[in-house]
Structure formats: structure tokens, C-alpha cells
Amino acid sequence: MNLLSIEERFQKEMNDREARAEKFACMLWFSVILLTYLVLLLDTDMVEELRRNITLLVAVTGPSFLFIYALIHFGRYHPALAYANTLLQLTVVSGAIYFDTLAYGTQYALSSMPPLAYGLVIIVTAFRLRPFMGVFAGGLAAAQFLGLYVLVGRTAPDMSDELISELPSLGWEVTIMKVIILLGLGVAGSFSAYSLRNELYNFMSTAQEEMRLHQSLGRYVSSQVADALRSDDQYSLATRKQEVVVMFGDIRNFTRFSNDHNPDEVAAMLNEFFDKVDQTVSKHNGVLNKFLGDGFMAIFGLFDLDEDPRLAGVRCGMEIVKKTRDELQALKMGVGIALNFGEVIAGEIGSEGRCEYTVLGNTVNIAARLEGLNRKLRTQLLVTREYADNLPQDVAEFISHGEHDIRGIKNAIELVELKPIGAGQV
């Protein structure tokens, strides 16, 4: 699977995130404006001039927010819309302050709640993760507030020098301090956005690197082994004893096929066969431990302890036989599989510089020898009588092939062929 570069993926994630944030902001501000307007309409004591001004503000800004929302909703998002949205939000705040000066006086308008909304708009820009957005919002808010003070406040009848001397918070010095604070909030917002953006980029970069590592690791070891390694702080798996099912399988008449075909054809056939084996083993929660030329070794019950590994192994084996039958028969080949259940030593085996996670023990050796008997007995799925006796009777048809001597076992053991129900005689 082709992965986007970290830069492309990060930029896409940022654009998607910003688009969602801008849509939410548009609907939030539109809802606030509309609800505020409806509440003000209920005020029968409102000055008619103020009512007209507020209606004008709502008529201009409301559709503007809806227009930006529609552009984003229909896939027309562009970073410039974020700046337009911020400009619109700050303009709403300035408009509210201006109309307050007309209705309630400049003193009230410049010292009441609406100016605080400048700071809220600036702070929210940090979460857009655009480093320059905070500076833009802070500078615009400071300019609009200062403009209101100069154009309206200094010429208002209720803003005489005598009154300002009694209320220093309305004087030039404090006003400039407020402007500086708005600029400072913008710089702080930009710095926060820059820091958050870098943190998110580093996080995504690390996550993608881990994903690539996991995918690469999954090509050489089972995904279950890879997951177990990732969950261990030391990236190692302790050696332990465990009861598991070991499956061995290989392709019958492969030597003849490989002699009659060129290397590319042989490799293509093997890759297709092993791909089906790998998918089937994973489906039944097994671990495809290794490829052995034209054969393979798989383990059940190594990590997944929820299901009886003997049953999982049988179901997997019968499905492999079914999935590969037509293709192999067309090439005059077949598959032979054997299963054995018992205690093994599971762990990392190899040198200090290179090792593999595998299982060892007599259980493994017997499973390999059972698989070799498939050719002699003309069977495809072979287990011991002890194994078969621990299976549900409706899982398969059980066909006994009598007792056989198995190297590594003192006494002869009965071998049982498993076939799908209806495919053989009991």
C-alpha cells in the first residue's frame, strides 16, 4: 500500500481539521447572532435606531457566515476562508461595540463585555494551528479597537477630559495598554499554534514511522508476533513453555513442476499459494511461522487463547485444502497438511545479532514427520487419534489409517485423516 509522505499527510490532516473547525465556527457565530437578535427583538424598550442597526449587522454578517459554511461544505475550502472568517468574527465584535456607543453611550460600550470578545476570538485562533493566524487576529482586533476609540470615543459627548480623569480606564494610556494586550494575545496565540503544530507533526511522523516499521516487520514475521514485540518495552519476547497446535504443510509433486517451468513461473505459483495460506492462517488466529521451500509451518494457540487451537487448526487446514485444490490440481499437484498438539518451547532463537521467534520440541518434530506421511497414505490432512478424539464429531469426517511407527515416538500411533463431512467414509 502506497503511503502519503508525512508532509502530504500532515497537510491533508490540517486542511481537513481546519475545514471542520471553520464550519463549526460559522454555525456557532451565526447561531449566536441569530439568537441574540431574536432576544433583542423581544425588548420593547429598545431604541428604534439601535434596532435598525442591529438588523443591518445581522443582515450582513449572518449570510456571510452561511456563505463561508456553504463553500466549505461543498469542498471549496481554502486557507483564505479561515482569515475571512476571523475578520468577520472580529467585525461582529466591533459592530456590537459601535452600536452600544449609540444606544448606551461610549463609556459603557468601551468598558462593558463586548470588548472582551476580541480576546476570545484571538485565543480560539490558536486551535487552528496556523502560526500567523494569531498575529493576524491580534493585529486586526487591536486596530479595530483603537479605531473605535479614536473615531468614536474621543469625540463622544460623554468622554470629556474631566470624566476621563475620573475614569483612567477610558484614557489613552489604558487604551494603549489594551491594544498592546490584544497584540500580545495574538503573538501568544501564534506561538501556541506553532508549538502545537510542531508537536502534532512530530506525533504523526512518529506514528507513520511506526506504521511503516510494523508493515515492514509484518513481511518477515507474523503480524501477531509484530504486535507482541511492539507491546513489549524491550522489543523482545520471553521464552516460555506452552501447549499449541503445530501445522506443517507442503505442495505435492512440486519438484516435477519446478523442473518443467522457468523460475518466474515457479515463484509466481508459490507466491499465490503462500498468499492464500497466509490469509487463511491469519483468519483462524494462527501464526504463519516460516516458509520452508514449497512448504510452511504455522502455529495455533500461541497468542490467541480464546479458541481451542486444535479446532482452529483443523478448520484452517481444511480451508487451505479447499482454497488451493483447483489451482494445484490443474498443475498436477496437491497439498499435504499435518497437525499435532502438545507442549513446545516458544521464544527467540538465534544469535545476538539475528534471531527468529519460533517453537521447538518433540511436538514440532512429530508434526513434521506426520506431514511426510501424507504422500505415503495419499492423504491431505492428517492428525493423530489423540488429536482427533479431542475434536467435535461434526467438524469433519474421521478416517482411520491404522497404526504407524513415528520416529521419535516409542509406540506406534493411530493416524486419522480428516475430510469435510460428506467427502469420505468413516
C-alpha positions in Angstrom: 0.0 0.0 0.0 1.4 3.4 -1.0 1.5 5.8 1.8 1.4 9.6 1.5 4.6 11.3 2.7 4.4 12.7 6.2 4.3 16.3 4.8 1.4 15.5 2.4 -0.5 13.5 5.1 0.1 16.2 7.7 -1.1 19.0 5.3 -4.2 17.0 4.4 -5.0 16.4 8.0 -4.5 20.1 8.8 -6.8 21.1 5.9 -9.5 18.7 7.0 -9.2 19.8 10.6 -9.4 23.5 9.6 -12.3 22.9 7.4 -14.3 21.2 10.2 -13.3 23.9 12.6 -14.3 26.7 10.3 -17.7 25.1 9.6 -18.3 24.8 13.3 -17.2 28.4 13.9 -19.5 29.7 11.2 -22.6 27.9 12.5 -21.7 28.9 16.1 -21.4 32.6 15.3 -24.5 32.5 13.0 -26.5 30.9 15.8 -25.2 33.3 18.4 -26.0 36.3 16.2 -29.5 35.0 15.4 -30.4 34.1 18.9 -29.1 37.4 20.2 -31.1 39.3 17.6 -34.3 37.4 18.5 -33.8 38.2 22.2 -33.2 41.9 21.4 -36.4 42.0 19.3 -38.3 41.0 22.4 -37.0 44.1 24.2 -39.9 46.5 23.7 -37.9 49.4 25.2 -35.1 49.2 22.7 -34.4 52.4 20.8 -35.6 52.1 17.3 -32.3 53.3 15.8 -30.5 50.5 17.7 -33.0 48.0 16.4 -32.3 49.1 12.8 -28.5 49.0 13.3 -28.6 45.5 14.8 -30.9 44.4 12.0 -28.4 45.7 9.5 -25.5 43.9 11.3 -27.4 40.6 11.3 -28.4 41.0 7.6 -24.8 41.5 6.6 -22.9 39.1 8.8 -25.4 36.2 9.1 -25.4 35.4 5.3 -21.7 35.9 5.2 -21.2 33.2 7.8 -23.6 30.9 5.9 -21.8 31.6 2.6 -18.4 30.6 4.1 -20.1 27.5 5.6 -21.5 26.5 2.2 -18.2 26.9 0.4 -16.5 24.6 2.9 -19.4 22.1 3.0 -19.2 21.7 -0.8 -15.5 21.1 -0.8 -14.3 24.6 -1.6 -12.2 25.1 1.5 -9.2 27.3 1.2 -7.0 28.7 4.0 -8.0 32.2 3.0 -11.5 31.4 4.3 -10.1 31.0 7.8 -8.8 34.5 7.6 -12.1 35.8 6.2 -13.9 34.0 9.0 -11.7 35.6 11.6 -12.1 39.0 10.0 -15.9 38.6 10.1 -15.9 37.5 13.7 -13.9 40.5 14.8 -16.0 42.8 12.8 -19.1 41.5 14.5 -17.5 42.3 17.9 -16.5 45.8 16.7 -20.0 46.3 15.3 -21.6 45.3 18.6 -19.3 47.8 20.4 -20.2 50.6 18.0 -23.9 50.1 18.3 -23.5 50.0 22.1 -22.0 53.5 21.9 -25.1 54.7 20.0 -27.5 53.1 22.4 -25.9 53.3 25.8 -23.0 55.7 25.5 -19.3 55.4 24.8 -18.4 54.9 28.4 -20.5 51.8 28.7 -19.5 50.4 25.2 -15.8 50.7 25.8 -15.8 49.3 29.3 -18.5 46.6 29.1 -18.5 43.0 27.9 -18.2 43.2 24.1 -14.5 44.3 24.0 -13.7 41.1 25.9 -14.9 39.1 22.9 -11.8 40.3 21.0 -9.7 38.2 23.3 -11.9 35.1 22.8 -11.7 35.3 19.0 -7.9 35.7 19.2 -7.4 32.7 21.6 -9.6 30.4 19.5 -7.3 31.1 16.5 -4.5 29.1 18.3 -6.5 25.9 17.8 -6.5 26.4 14.1 -2.7 25.6 14.2 -1.9 28.3 11.7 1.1 30.2 13.2 0.2 33.6 11.5 -3.5 33.4 12.3 -2.9 34.7 15.9 -0.9 37.6 14.8 -3.4 38.4 12.2 -6.3 38.3 14.6 -4.4 40.2 17.3 -3.4 42.9 15.0 -6.8 43.3 13.4 -8.5 43.3 16.8 -6.1 46.0 18.1 -6.6 48.1 15.0 -10.4 47.9 15.2 -10.5 48.7 18.9 -8.1 51.6 18.5 -10.0 52.8 15.6 -13.3 52.8 17.5 -11.6 54.7 20.4 -10.2 57.3 18.1 -13.1 57.8 15.8 -15.9 57.4 18.3 -14.6 57.6 21.8 -12.6 60.8 21.6 -15.4 62.8 20.1 -18.3 61.5 22.2 -20.1 63.9 24.5 -19.8 61.6 27.4 -16.0 61.3 27.1 -14.8 64.7 28.3 -11.3 65.2 29.7 -12.8 65.7 33.1 -14.6 62.4 33.0 -11.6 60.5 31.7 -9.5 62.0 34.5 -12.0 60.4 36.9 -12.1 57.1 35.0 -8.5 56.4 34.0 -9.6 53.1 32.3 -11.0 55.2 29.5 -7.9 57.2 28.9 -5.2 57.0 26.3 -2.7 55.2 28.4 -5.0 52.4 29.4 -6.4 52.1 25.9 -2.9 51.7 24.5 -2.3 49.0 27.1 -5.4 47.2 26.0 -4.2 47.5 22.4 -0.8 46.0 23.5 -2.6 43.2 25.3 -4.6 42.3 22.2 -1.4 42.3 20.2 0.3 40.2 22.9 -2.6 37.7 22.8 -2.1 37.4 19.1 1.6 36.7 19.4 0.9 34.2 22.2 -1.8 32.5 20.0 0.7 32.3 17.1 3.4 30.8 19.3 0.9 28.3 20.8 -0.3 27.3 17.3 3.3 26.9 16.2 4.2 24.7 19.1 1.0 22.6 18.8 1.6 22.2 15.1 5.1 21.0 15.6 4.0 18.6 18.3 1.3 17.2 16.1 3.7 16.9 13.2 6.2 15.0 15.3 3.5 12.8 16.6 2.2 12.0 13.1 5.8 11.5 11.9 6.5 9.0 14.7 3.2 7.2 14.1 3.8 6.9 10.4 7.3 5.6 11.0 5.9 3.0 13.4 3.3 2.1 10.8 6.0 1.6 8.2 8.1 -0.4 10.6 5.2 -2.5 11.5 4.3 -3.1 7.9 7.9 -4.0 7.0 8.2 -6.2 10.1 4.9 -7.9 9.1 6.6 -9.1 5.9 9.1 -11.1 7.8 7.2 -12.2 10.9 3.5 -12.7 11.7 1.5 -9.6 12.5 0.7 -11.2 15.9 4.4 -11.6 16.6 5.0 -8.0 15.5 2.2 -6.8 17.7 3.6 -8.7 20.7 7.0 -7.2 20.0 5.6 -3.7 19.9 3.8 -4.1 23.2 7.0 -5.1 25.0 9.2 -2.3 26.3 12.3 -4.2 25.4 11.1 -5.3 22.0 11.7 -8.9 22.9 9.6 -12.0 23.8 10.5 -14.1 26.7 11.0 -17.9 26.1 8.2 -20.0 27.7 6.6 -23.4 27.6 3.1 -23.5 26.0 0.7 -26.0 24.6 0.0 -25.2 20.9 -1.0 -26.8 17.7 1.8 -27.1 15.1 0.8 -27.3 11.4 3.1 -28.4 8.6 2.2 -28.3 5.0 3.8 -28.6 1.6 3.0 -29.0 -2.1 3.0 -32.5 -3.5 4.8 -33.0 -6.9 6.4 -29.6 -6.6 9.8 -30.9 -7.7 8.4 -32.0 -11.1 6.7 -28.7 -11.6 9.8 -26.7 -10.7 11.8 -28.7 -13.2 9.3 -28.1 -16.0 8.8 -24.4 -15.5 11.0 -21.3 -15.6 11.9 -19.6 -12.2 9.4 -16.7 -12.7 6.5 -19.2 -13.2 7.6 -21.2 -10.1 8.0 -18.1 -8.0 4.6 -16.7 -9.1 2.9 -20.0 -8.3 4.5 -20.2 -4.8 3.6 -16.6 -4.1 0.0 -17.2 -4.9 -0.1 -20.3 -2.9 1.5 -18.8 0.2 -0.7 -15.7 -0.1 -3.8 -17.9 0.3 -2.1 -19.8 3.2 -1.1 -16.6 5.0 -4.7 -15.2 4.7 -6.3 -18.4 5.9 -3.9 -18.9 8.8 -4.5 -15.2 9.9 -8.2 -15.7 9.6 -8.1 -18.5 12.1 -5.8 -16.6 14.5 -2.8 -18.6 13.7 0.8 -17.6 13.3 2.5 -18.4 10.0 5.9 -19.0 11.4 8.0 -19.7 8.4 8.2 -20.8 4.8 10.1 -24.0 4.0 10.8 -24.1 0.3 7.5 -25.3 -1.0 6.1 -25.8 2.5 5.2 -23.9 5.5 4.9 -24.1 9.3 2.1 -22.5 11.3 1.2 -22.3 15.0 -2.2 -22.0 16.7 -2.8 -21.0 20.3 0.5 -19.1 20.6 -1.1 -15.7 21.3 -4.9 -16.2 20.9 -6.1 -18.3 23.9 -9.8 -17.7 23.4 -10.4 -20.7 21.0 -9.3 -24.3 21.2 -6.2 -24.3 19.0 -7.0 -27.9 17.9 -10.3 -26.8 16.4 -8.8 -23.7 14.8 -6.0 -25.7 13.2 -8.4 -28.2 11.7 -10.7 -25.5 10.3 -7.7 -23.7 8.9 -6.2 -26.8 7.3 -9.5 -27.8 5.6 -9.9 -24.3 4.3 -6.4 -24.3 2.9 -7.1 -27.6 1.1 -10.3 -26.2 -0.3 -8.8 -22.9 -1.4 -5.8 -24.3 -3.2 -7.4 -27.5 -4.6 -8.4 -26.3 -8.1 -5.2 -24.4 -8.9 -2.9 -27.2 -7.7 -4.9 -30.0 -9.4 -4.7 -28.1 -12.7 -0.9 -28.2 -12.3 -1.0 -31.8 -11.3 -0.1 -31.0 -7.7 -1.7 -31.1 -4.3 -1.2 -30.0 -0.8 -0.5 -32.2 2.3 -1.1 -30.9 5.8 -0.5 -32.4 9.3 -1.4 -31.1 12.7 -0.1 -32.0 16.1 -0.9 -30.7 19.6 1.4 -30.6 22.6 3.9 -28.6 24.6 6.6 -26.6 22.9 9.3 -24.1 23.9 8.3 -20.8 22.3 10.8 -17.9 22.1 13.5 -16.1 20.3 16.1 -18.5 18.8 19.3 -17.4 17.1 22.3 -15.3 17.5 22.6 -12.0 19.4 22.6 -10.1 16.1 19.8 -12.0 14.4 17.1 -14.4 15.6 13.6 -15.6 14.9 10.6 -16.2 17.0 9.7 -19.9 16.7 8.7 -23.1 18.6 10.9 -26.1 19.4 10.3 -29.5 20.8 9.1 -33.0 20.1 5.6 -31.8 19.2 7.1 -29.9 16.3 9.2 -32.8 15.2 6.2 -35.2 15.2 4.1 -32.8 13.2 6.8 -32.6 10.6 7.0 -36.4 10.4 3.2 -36.7 10.2 3.2 -34.3 7.3 5.7 -36.5 5.4 3.3 -39.5 5.7 0.7 -37.7 3.6 2.4 -38.8 0.5 2.6 -42.5 1.6 -1.1 -42.6 2.8 -2.4 -40.4 -0.1 -4.0 -38.0 2.4 -4.2 -34.2 2.6 -5.0 -33.6 6.3 -3.5 -35.9 8.9 -3.7 -36.0 12.7 -3.1 -38.5 15.5 -6.0 -40.4 17.1 -5.5 -38.5 20.3 -5.8 -35.2 18.4 -9.0 -36.4 16.6 -10.6 -37.6 19.9 -10.4 -34.0 21.2 -12.4 -32.6 18.3 -16.2 -32.2 17.9 -17.6 -35.0 15.9 -19.3 -32.7 13.5 -16.2 -30.8 12.5 -15.1 -33.3 9.9 -15.2 -37.0 8.8 -12.6 -39.1 10.6 -10.9 -41.8 8.5 -8.5 -44.1 10.3 -5.3 -45.2 8.6 -4.2 -47.6 11.3 -1.2 -47.5 13.5 2.2 -46.4 12.2 5.7 -46.1 13.6 6.8 -42.5 14.0 10.4 -41.7 14.6 10.7 -40.1 18.0 7.7 -42.0 19.5 8.3 -45.2 21.3 5.0 -46.9 20.4 3.1 -46.9 17.1 0.2 -44.4 17.0 -3.0 -44.4 15.0 -3.2 -41.8 12.3 -6.5 -40.3 11.3 -7.4 -38.4 8.1 -9.8 -35.5 8.3 -12.1 -34.7 5.4 -15.0 -32.3 5.1 -18.3 -34.0 6.0 -19.7 -35.9 3.0 -16.3 -36.2 1.2 -15.2 -39.6 2.6 -16.1 -42.7 4.6 -15.8 -43.0 8.3 
